[in-house]
Amino acid sequence: MGPPGTGKTFIGLKIVETLLANTTEQILLICLTNHALDQFLCGVTRFTESIVRMGGQSKHPLLDAYNVKQLHEEEQIDRRLRICYYNTKQQYLKLVEQFDELQQQQQHEGLDGLTEPMAQCLDKLLESSRRLNELNQLGTLKLIQNFRVVAMTTTFAARNRTLLELLRTPIVVIEEAAEVLEAHIVSSLTQYTEQCILIGDHKQLRPTTSTYVLSRHYRMDLSLFERMINNRFSAATMTMQHRMRPEIANLLRPTIYPVLEDAEPVKVYPAIVGMKKNLFFLRHTCPEEGEQQSTQKCSANDQDDTGANDDKSRRNAFECKILLDVCEYLLAQGPYTAQDIVILTAYNGQMLQFVSEKKNRSSLQGVRVAVIDNYQGEESKIVLLSLVRSGSSMGGANGDSIGFLAHDNRICVALSRAREGLFIVGNMDLLARCSKTWADIERLLCEQEAIGDSLPLQCATHGQVVEVKRPENFALLSFDSRSCICGVQQ
C-alpha cells in the first residue's frame, strides 16, 4: 500500500513480472473497473504474450488480440462438449416452451399461483439452465486454462465463481483492492488460492454500495484491504512519491499522510507558464445550483453521498465558466496541449455542464473532463479542480452542507492527481467551516500564499502579474502572438 504517486501500479507490475519469471503457476489478475484492468494489462504485455482478457468491455486496441472473444472465434472447442452443449440447449428451449404453454393454460382457466405441473417444469428449467452454464464454463475453461495470466473485473469474477473453481489458480493479484467490496474479493478466492496480493490505499476512495444505507448502517463500504490494515495485518508501505511537486504534496502531509517523502525529480519540475503560482486556490462565494436532498448542517454524512453519480446533482456556473477560461488561457501559452490538462469536478451534474459549455469553445476540444470518483489511479500535468459546493442560492439549513467533500478519502483523491500544476476553485470559507481537514488545508495554503479572491496570472515575457477574479476579466486579456496579457506589444 502507499499514498498517491508512490508507484503502487509500478510495483504491482514488477510483482507480476517476478512471478512470471520465477514460477510456472497461472496468475489471476482482478481489477475493479475495465479501465483499470486495461491499463494494468497493457503493462503486463511487456512481460508476456500469454494473456487472456475476460469480458467484452475492453476499450484499448492493444488488448483486442488477448480478448477471450477472439479465442472463441479462432479455437475449436472439443466436439463432444459442443454436442453436449447443443443437446442441453435444445432441452432448455423445449422446457421454456412447455412452461409458456402451462402459463397460458393457467391464465385461460383463471387460476392463480404456481400449479404443480408449472412447479415441476420450473425445477427442470432451472436445472437445465444450471447445466447449460456449467457446460459454457467448461468450454471457456478449455480455451483459457493454459494461459499464464487470466485477467477480469471484480464483477466478472463474482458472476463466474464456477469458472474460478475450475481454473484452480493459486495466485491472485487484486489492483485497487481498497476500492473493492469485501464480498467481491472473497468471492474471487477459492480453496485453491495459495497467495493473494492486494494492492491499494485505504485512504483514497472506498467501495461503492448500491444504497447509502448499506454504507452508513452496515459498514459495507469497508473493504477487506482496510479491514486487514485496521487489524494490523502485515503490509508493505511505500512512502516516496514520484508524482506531485512538493507544494501540492504539502497539502496531503501531515493532513492525510503523516509520512510522505518527495523523490528528487518532482523537486525540479518547471514552473507553470503564465501563472505566478503552481498551486492556487481561488476562493469565491457564488452559490451552487441543484436539488437539495440533505437536511443536516455541516455534515459529512449527507444523503447526497452518491451525488457524484447523480444526474440531478450540484452545479456551479461560476466555477464552470472561470475554469474553462483558465484552461483556454493555459493552452494559449504555447507549451501545453489538451492532453496535458484535465478538468476534475466533484459532481456529475457539474461535469455535464463542463461538457456542454466546452462544445462552444473549439480551442478546448480534446481536454478531458472527469468526476473525481472516476479518476483514481490517474494523473495529469495540470489539474483544474471544481469543488462545486458553495451553499444554495435558496438559503436555508442546507446552505452549510458540503456533502461528501467532507470525506478525507475524496479530498485525498482530488488533491493528488496533478503533477506540475493544481488550480482549485471553491468556497473555502464553507469548506473550512464544515471540515477540519479543509481547515488544515486552508492553513497550509495560507502558509504558501496560495489562496486568494483573485487568480494571479503572470506574463511569461515581462513577468508582470495580472489578477483575475471573474470570468469577465479574461475577456479583457489578449492571448494572441502580437501582445502579452500585461498589454505590452510584442
TORGU-736659 format. One record per atom (N, C-alpha, C): residue in one letter; x, y, z. Coordinates in steps of 0.2 Angstrom, whole numbers, plus 5000, padded with zeros to 4 digits. Last residue first. Layout:
AXYZ;...
***
This chain:
Q502152154857;Q502752114855;Q503252144850;Q501552274868;Q501552244861;Q502252214860;V500852244884;V501452264880;V501452234873;G499852194892;G499652244887;G500252274883;C499952074899;C500052144903;C499952204898;I499851974890;I499251994894;I499352054898;C500552044875;C500552004881;C499952014885;S500352034857;S500352064863;S500352024869;R500451944846;R500652014845;R500752054851;S499851824848;S500551824847;S500851894847;D498451834860;D498751824853;D499551834853;F497751864871;F498151794871;F498551794864;S497251994881;S497451974874;S497951914875;L495852024892;L496552004891;L496651984884;L494552044894;L494952104893;L495752084892;A494051914897;A493851944891;A494252014889;F494451894910;F494851864904;F494651894898;N493451954917;N494151984917;N494551954911;E492351884917;E492351944913;E493051964912;P492551784927;P492651764920;P492651824915;R493551864940;R492851844937;R493051824930;K494851894944;K494351874949;K493751844946;V496551904940;V495851894938;V495351864943;E497952014940;E497451974944;E496751964940;V499551994933;V498852024931;V498351974936;V501152044934;V500652004937;V499952034935;Q502552034923;Q502052074926;Q501452034928;G503551964915;G503451954922;G502951994926;H503651974902;H503952034906;H503852024913;T503351844897;T503851884894;T504151934898;A502251794904;A502851744903;A503451784900;C501351874916;C501651874909;C502251834908;Q500351784927;Q501051814926;Q501251814919;L498951784937;L499251764931;L499851804930;P498151754952;P498751794949;P499051754943;L496451764955;L496951714952;L497551754949;S495751824970;S495851834963;S496451784961;D495651794983;D495051804980;D495151814972;G496751654988;G496551724987;G495951724983;I498251554991;I497451564991;I497351634991;A499551544994;A499251504988;A498551504988;E500551565003;E500251615000;E499951594993;Q500851455011;Q501251455004;Q500951515000;E500051475022;E500751475023;E501151485016;C498851455015;C498951525018;C499751535019;L498851325013;L498851365008;L499051435009;L498751275027;L499351265023;L499451305016;R497551325030;R498151355034;R498751335030;E496751245022;E496751325021;E497351355024;I496951125027;I497251135020;I497251215019;D496351135039;D497051125039;D497351145032;A495051145034;A495351205038;A496051195039;W494851025028;W494851085024;W495151145028;T494850945040;T495350935035;T495450995031;K493750995047;K494351005050;K494950995045;S492351065039;S492851005039;S493451025042;C491551175038;C491251115039;C491651055039;R492351285037;R491851285042;R491551215044;A493051255025;A493451255032;A492951255038;L492051275016;L492351205017;L492751205024;L491651405017;L491151355019;L491551285020;D492851465014;D492551485020;D492051435022;M493151415001;M493551395006;M493251415013;N492351374988;N492151414993;N492451395000;G493451364973;G492951334978;G492751384984;V494551294962;V494051354963;V493551324968;I496351264960;I495651244963;I495251304963;F497651204951;F497251264952;F496551244954;L499151134950;L498551124953;L498151194954;G500551064941;G500151124942;G499451104945;E501250944940;E501551014940;E501151074942;R500350834943;R501050834944;R501350904945;A498750804952;A499150844947;A499950834948;R498050724960;R498050704953;R498550744949;S497750754974;S498350714972;S498450694965;L496550804977;L497150854978;L497850814976;A495650704976;A495550764972;A496250804972;V496050604985;V496050594978;V496050654974;C495850674997;C496450644995;C496550634988;I494450704997;I494950754997;I495550734995;R493950574998;R493850604991;R494350674991;N494350535011;N494550495005;N494550534999;D493850635020;D494550635018;D494750595012;H492350715016;H492650645017;H493350655015;A491750825013;A492050825020;A492350755021;L491150805001;L491850845001;L492150845008;F489950755002;F490550705003;F491150745002;G489250905009;G489150835006;G489750795007;I489251025014;I489751015009;I489750945006;S488051145020;S488251075018;S488751075013;D487451265023;D488151255026;D488251175025;G486251275017;G486751315015;G487451305017;N485151205022;N485651165018;N486251205016;A484351295029;A484851245033;A485351215029;G484351445018;G484051385022;G484551345026;G484651485001;G484751485008;G484551435012;M484551474987;M483951474991;M484051484998;S485851464983;S485551524982;S484851534986;S486751354994;S486251364989;S486051434989;G488551324995;G487951354998;G487351364992;S489551274987;S489651344989;S488951374993;R490251144978;R489851164984;R490051234987;V491351144967;V490551154967;V490251184973;L492651124965;L492351094971;L491551094971;S493651094951;S493051124953;S492651094959;L495251104946;L494851074951;L494251114953;L496351064934;L495951114936;L495351084940;V498051004933;V497350994935;V496951054937;I499350954923;I498951014926;I498250994927;K499750824920;K500250884921;K499950934925;S498850694929;S498950744923;S499450794925;E498350524933;E498650594934;E498650634928;E497450394941;E497650434935;E497950494937;G496950334952;G497450294949;G497650334942;Q495250404950;Q495850374955;Q496250334951;Y494250454943;Y494950474941;Y495450444945;N492950444947;N493150404941;N493950424939;D492850534957;D492750464958;D492950424953;I492950664950;I493450634955;I493450564956;V492450664933;V492250664940;V492850634945;A493250754920;A493050694923;A492850714930;V493750804904;V493350824910;V493150764913;R495050834893;R494650794897;R494350824903;V495150924878;V495350924885;V494850884889;G494750904865;G495250864867;G495450864875;Q494451074863;Q494251014861;Q494850964862;L494651204866;L494651164871;L494451084869;S494451284855;S495151284857;S495151224863;S493051294853;S493451254849;S494151234851;R491851304863;R492551334863;R492951284859;N490651244865;N490651304861;N491351334861;K490851134872;K490751124865;K490751184861;K490951174885;K491651164881;K491451154874;E489751174890;E490051234889;E490651224884;S489551024891;S489051064887;S489451134885;V490550994900;V490550964893;V490151004889;F490151064911;F490851074908;F490851054901;Q488951004914;Q488951074912;Q489651094909;L489350874917;L488950884912;L488950954909;M490050904929;M490450884923;M490050894917;Q489050944937;Q489550994935;Q489950974929;G488350824939;G488050874936;G488450934934;N489350744945;N489150734939;N488850784935;Y490550834956;Y489850814954;Y489750794947;A491850884957;A491550834962;A490950804961;T493050874943;T492450904947;T492150854952;L494450924933;L494050874938;L493550914942;I495150934918;I494650974922;I494350914927;V496850924913;V496150884915;V495750934919;I498150944901;I497650974906;I497050924907;D498850884891;D499250904897;D498750924903;Q498050874880;Q498250814884;Q498550824890;A498050994874;A497450974878;A497550914882;T499751064878;T499251034874;T498651014878;Y500851194882;Y500351144884;Y499851124879;P501751304878;P501951234879;P501451184881;G500651414875;G501151384870;G501451314872;Q499651484880;Q500351504882;Q500851464878;A498451434877;A498651494873;A499451504875;L498151344888;L498351324881;L498651374876;L497951444898;L498451394898;L498651374891;Y496651494893;Y497251544894;Y497951494894;E495851384893;E495951424887;E496651464887;C495851364907;C496051314903;C496251344896;V495251484912;V495951474914;V496251414909;D493951464906;D494351524904;D495151514906;L493551354913;L493651354906;L494051404903;L493551414926;L493951364924;L494051354917;I492451504924;I493151534925;I493651484924;K491351424921;K491551474917;K492251494918;C491251344933;C491251314926;C491551364921;E491051434943;E491651384943;E491751354936;F489851484940;F490451524941;F491051484940;A488951374941;A489051414934;A489751454934;N488951224948;N489151294949;N489351334943;R487851094953;R488251134948;R488451204950;R487450934960;R487551004960;R487951034954;S486350814952;S486750834957;S486950904956;K485550734944;K485250794947;K485650834952;D486250624941;D486150674936;D485850734938;D487550564952;D486850584952;D486750644946;N488750534955;N488450494950;N487750514949;A489050614966;A489550614960;A489250574954;G488150584976;G488050634971;G488450644965;T488150494986;T488250474980;T488150524974;D487750574997;D488450544997;D488650514990;D486750655000;D486950654993;D487650624992;Q486450645013;Q486150595009;Q486350595002;D487950675022;D487350695019;D487050645014;N488950665032;N488550615030;N487950625027;A489650775036;A489950735031;A489550675029;S488750935038;S488850865039;S489250825033;C488251065040;C488951045040;C489050975042;K486651005044;K487051055043;K487751045044;Q485450905035;Q485950915041;Q486350975039;T484650875025;T484350915030;T484850935036;S484850855007;S485050845014;S484750895019;Q484550894994;Q484250824997;Q484450815004;Q484251014982;Q484451004989;Q484150934992;E484651014965;E484150994970;E484550984977;G485651164960;G485451084960;G485051074966;E487051274961;E486351254959;E486251184960;E487951384973;E487851324968;E487151314966;P488451554973;P488051494975;P488051444970;C490051624976;C489551614971;C489151554973;T491151654983;T490551634987;T489951634982;H492951594982;H492351634980;H491751614984;R494651584979;R494151574984;R493551624981;L495751484971;L495351544970;L494751534974;F497251424976;F496551404977;F496151474976;F498651354967;F498251414969;F497551394970;L500251314962;L499751294966;L499351354968;N501151394955;N501051324953;N500451294956;K500951564952;K500951514957;K500851444953;K500851644941;K501351664946;K501451604951;M500751574925;M500551584931;M501051604936;G501451564913;G500851604913;G500551614920;V501951394915;V502051454911;V501351494911;I502451324930;I501851334925;I501851404922;A504151284931;A503551324934;A503051324928;P504751114930;P504751184928;P504051214931;Y505351014944;Y504851024939;Y504851094937;V506150974954;V506451014949;V505951024943;K505550884963;K505850954966;K506050994960;V505350774957;V504750814957;V504950884960;P506650704957;P506350734951;P505850784952;E506750654971;E507150714968;E506850744962;A505250624980;A505850604976;A506150664972;D504650664996;D504750684989;D505350654985;E503650575008;E504350605005;E504250614998;L502650565021;L502650565013;L503250605011;V501750525035;V502450515032;V502350515024;P500450555037;P500950585042;P501650575039;Y499250605026;Y499850565027;Y500350585031;I498350715029;I498150645027;I498650595028;T499150815035;T498450815035;T498150745034;P500550845035;P500350785038;P499550775038;R500150815018;R500550805024;R500650855029;L499450865007;L499250795010;L499650785016;L500050985004;L499350985006;L499050915009;N501250954999;N501250985006;N500450985008;A501050914986;A501150864991;A501050884998;I501151044980;I500551014980;I500550954985;E502551084983;E501951124985;E501351094985;P503250974977;P503250974984;P502651024986;R502350894963;R502850944965;R502750954973;M501950724962;M501750794964;M502350834965;R502650594960;R502150624955;R502050704956;H503250504968;H503650524962;H503150564957;Q503550484986;Q503050494980;Q503450524974;M503850364997;M504250404992;M503750414986;T503250265004;T503250325007;T503550385002;M502450105005;M502850145001;M502750225004;T502349965015;T502050035014;T502650075010;A501649805017;A502249845015;A502049915012;A500949725031;A500849765025;A501549805023;S500149615042;S500749635039;S500649665032;F498749685050;F499049635046;F499649655043;R497949775059;R498749765059;R499049705056;N496649795057;N496849745062;N497549725062;N496749895047;N496449915054;N496649855059;I497149815037;I497549865039;I497349885046;M496049735035;M496649705037;M497149755039;R495049835031;R494949795037;R495649755040;E495549875019;E495649925025;E495449885032;F495349755012;F496049785012;F496049835018;L494049735012;L494449685015;L495149715017;S493249905015;S493549845011;S493949795015;L491749965019;L492449945022;L492649885018;D490549985015;D491050025011;D491750015014;M489749925024;M489949885018;M490349925014;R489149975036;R489949975035;R490149935029;Y487849985039;Y488149915039;Y488849915037;H487550115039;H487250075045;H487650015045;R488150175027;R488050215034;R487950165040;S488150085017;S488750115019;S488650135026;L486750055016;L487249995017;L487950025019;V486250175013;V486050145020;V486550085021;Y486550215000;Y486850245006;Y486850205012;T486650074989;T486250124993;T486650144998;S487650004983;S487150024979;S486650074982;T489350064987;T488750024988;T488150044984;T491050074983;T490350104982;T489850054983;P492550074994;P492050044989;P491350074989;R493450234994;R493150174997;R492750134992;L494850324988;L494150304988;L493950234991;Q496250325001;Q495850354995;Q495150324994;K496650255011;K496550325012;K496250365006;H497050135007;H496350135010;H496150215012;D497650084992;D497750134998;D497050155001;G498449934985;G497949994986;G498150044991;I498449764982;I498749824980;I498249884981;L498649604988;L498149664987;L498549724987;I498849444983;I499249504984;I498749564983;C498749284989;C498349334987;C498749404988;Q499149114987;Q499449184988;Q498949234985;E498349004985;E498848994989;E499149064991;T496748944981;T497149004982;T497748994987;Y495848844981;Y496548834978;Y496948894978;Q494648884986;Q495048834990;Q495748824987;T494749054980;T494448984980;T494848944985;L494149224978;L494649174981;L494349104981;S493149304974;S493649294969;S494149244972;S492349324985;S492149284980;S492649264975;V493149414992;V493049344995;V492849304990;I493049524984;I493649494985;I493649424987;H491649554985;H491949534979;H492649504979;A491549584999;A491149524996;A491449504989;E492249705000;E492449645003;E492149575000;L492349804985;L491949774991;L492249714993;V493749904982;V493349844980;V492949814986;E494749994985;E494050014982;E493649964980;A495849924989;A495449964994;A494849994992;A496349874978;A495949824982;A495549864987;E497049904966;E496549954969;E496049914974;E497149734960;E497349804960;E496849854963;I497549584966;I497049624965;I497249694966;V498049424961;V498349494962;V497749534961;V498349254966;V497849304964;V498149374966;I498849094962;I499049164964;I498549214961;P498248974958;P498548984965;P498749054967;T496748934950;T497348974950;T497548984957;R495748844946;R496148824952;R496848864952;L494748844936;L495348864935;L495948844940;L493548804943;L493848754938;L494548774936;E493348914951;E493448854954;E493748804950;L493149004941;L493649014945;L493848954949;L491848964936;L492448964932;L493148964936;T491048984947;T491148914944;T491848914940;R490949124947;R491349084953;R491449014950;N490649234939;N490849174936;N491249134941;R490249344945;R489749314941;R489949244939;A491449394951;A490849374956;A490349334952;A492249414940;A492449364944;A491849344949;F491549524934;F491549464930;F491749404935;T491749614945;T491049594943;T491049534939;T493149634944;T492849604950;T492149584949;T493749584928;T493549634933;T493249594939;M495249494923;M494549504924;M494349564929;A496449384916;A496349454919;A495549464918;V497749274918;V497049274916;V496749344920;V499249224912;V498949274915;V498149274913;R499649104905;R499949124911;R499549174915;F498448984898;F498749054898;F499049064905;N497748864899;N498548864898;N498848934898;Q496448894900;Q496748864906;Q497548854905;I495548944890;I496048994894;I496448954899;L494848844884;L495148904880;L495648934884;K494248774894;K494648734889;K495148794885;L493448864900;L494048834903;L494548804898;T492448884891;T492848934892;T493548914895;G491848754892;G492048774886;G492548834887;L491448764906;L491948714904;L492248734897;Q490548864905;Q491148874909;Q491648824907;N489548794897;N489848854895;N490448874898;L489248694907;L489548674900;L489848734897;E488648774917;E489248734918;E489648714912;N487548824910;N488048874912;N488748834914;L486848714908;L487048744902;L487548794904;R486548674921;R486948634917;R487248674911;R485648784924;R486248774928;R486748734924;S484648764915;S485048824915;S485648814918;S484148634920;S484448644913;S484848704912;E483748684933;E484248634932;E484548634925;L482648764929;L483248794932;L483848744932;L481848674922;L482148734919;L482748764922;K481448594932;K481848564927;K482248614923;D480748684940;D481348654943;D481748624937;L479748714931;L480148764933;L480848734936;C479048594930;C479348624924;C479848674926;Q478548594943;Q478948544941;Q479348564935;A477748704943;A478248704948;A478748654946;M476748674934;M477248734932;M477848724937;P476148564940;P476548554934;P477048614932;E475648634951;E476048584952;E476448574946;T475548824949;T475248754949;T475848704949;L475648964957;L476048914953;L475748844954;G474349084956;G474849054959;G475249004954;D472649064949;D473149104952;D473749054955;L471649034934;L471949004940;L472549054943;G470949034922;G470849084928;G471149064934;E471248964911;E470748934916;E470648984922;H472149044905;H471449034902;H470949004906;Q473149044914;Q472849114913;Q472149094910;Q473548914912;Q473348934919;Q472949004918;Q473948914899;Q473348874901;Q473148894907;Q475048994899;Q474449014895;Q473848974897;Q475848914907;Q475648984909;Q475049004906;L476048804899;L475748794905;L475548864908;E476748874888;E476148844887;E475748834894;D477948914895;D477548964892;D476848934891;F478448784898;F478248824904;F477848884901;Q478748744885;Q478248704889;Q478048744895;E479748834881;E479148824878;E478548794882;V480748794890;V480448864890;V479748864887;L480948664887;L480648674893;L480448744894;K481548684874;K480948654875;K480548664881;L482748754878;L482248794874;L481548754874;Y483348644885;Y483248704889;Y482648744885;Q483648554875;Q483148534880;Q482948594884;Q484548634867;Q483848614864;Q483348594870;K485548644876;K485248704874;K484548684871;T485948504877;T485648544883;T485348604881;N486448494864;N485848454866;N485548484872;Y487448584864;Y486948594859;Y486348554861;Y488348534873;Y488048594874;Y487448604870;C488648404867;C488348404874;C487948474875;I489348454856;I488748414855;I488348414862;R490448524862;R489948554858;R489348524857;L491048414868;L490748464873;L490248504869;R491448344858;R491048314862;R490648364867;R492448434852;R491748414848;R491248384853;D493148564860;D493048494859;D492448474857;I493248714850;I493148684856;I492948614855;Q494548794841;Q493948744841;Q493848714848;E494848974841;E494948904843;E494348854843;E494349094836;E494949064832;E495048984835;E493249134843;E493249134836;E493749094832;H493749134856;H493149094854;H493049084846;L494749224855;L494949154856;L494349104854;Q494049344855;Q494449324849;Q494649254850;K493549334868;K493049334862;K493449314856;V494549364876;V494349294876;V493849284870;N495849464869;N495149454872;N494949384871;Y497049494864;Y497049454870;Y496349434873;A496949574854;A497149514852;A497149464858;D496549694860;D496049664856;D496249584855;L497449774867;L497149714870;L496649674866;L497649894860;L498149844861;L497949774863;P496449964861;P496549924854;P497149874855;H495449964875;H496149984872;H496249934866;K494249934880;K494249984876;K494950004872;S493349794885;S493949824884;S493949874879;Q492149714888;Q492149794889;Q492849824888;G491949584888;G491949614882;G491949684882;G492949454898;G492449504897;G492449544890;M494649424900;M493949404901;M493549464900;R496149414892;R495749464895;R494949444895;V497549314893;V496849314891;V496449364895;I499249304889;I498749334892;I498049324889;S500749284885;S500249234887;S499749264892;E501649364882;E501149364877;E500549324879;T502449464895;T502249404892;T501749414887;F502949594897;F503249534900;F503149474897;R502149694892;R502849694891;R503249634893;T500849664896;T501049644889;T501849654888;V500749734908;V500949664908;V501149634901;G500349854904;G500949854907;G501249774907;C499049824899;C499549854894;C500249854897;L498449784911;L498649734907;L499149764901;F498249914917;F498749864921;F498949814915;Q497349964909;Q497950004910;Q498449954913;D496249874909;D496649884903;D497249914904;L495849894923;L496149824920;L496549834914;A495450024923;A496050004927;A496349934925;H494350004914;H494850054913;H495450034916;N493549914921;N493849894914;N494349944913;T493849914939;T493549934933;T493849914926;L494549824948;L493849854949;L493449874943;C495449684943;C495349754944;C494649774945;I496449544945;I495749564945;I495849644947;L497249404938;L497349474939;L496649504939;L497949254942;L497349284941;L497349354943;I499249154935;I499049214939;I498449244937;Q499948994936;Q499449044932;Q499349094937;E501648944938;E500948954940;E500549004936;T502948944937;T502548914932;T501848914933;T504049074943;T503549024944;T503248994937;N504849174939;N505149134944;N504649074946;A504249264930;A504949244928;A505149184933;L503049294935;L503049254929;L503749224927;L503449354947;L503049294947;L503149254941;T504049474941;T504449424945;T504049354946;E502949534935;E503449514931;E503949464935;V502149554946;V501849504941;V502449484937;I502949654953;I502749584956;I502549534951;K502949754943;K503549714945;K503449654948;L501649794944;L501849764938;L502549724939;G501649844957;G501249784955;G501449754949;I502549944955;I502749894960;I502349834958;F501650024947;F502350014945;F502549944949;T500550044956;T500450014950;T501149984947;K501250124966;K500950054968;K500850014962;G501950244967;G502150184962;G501850124964;T501650354974;T502150314976;T502350254972;G500450424970;G501150434967;G501750404969;P499650424986;P499650434978;P500350454976;P500350304998;P500050364996;P500050374988;G500150124999;G500550184999;G500150244996;M500449945000;M500050005000;M500450065000;
***
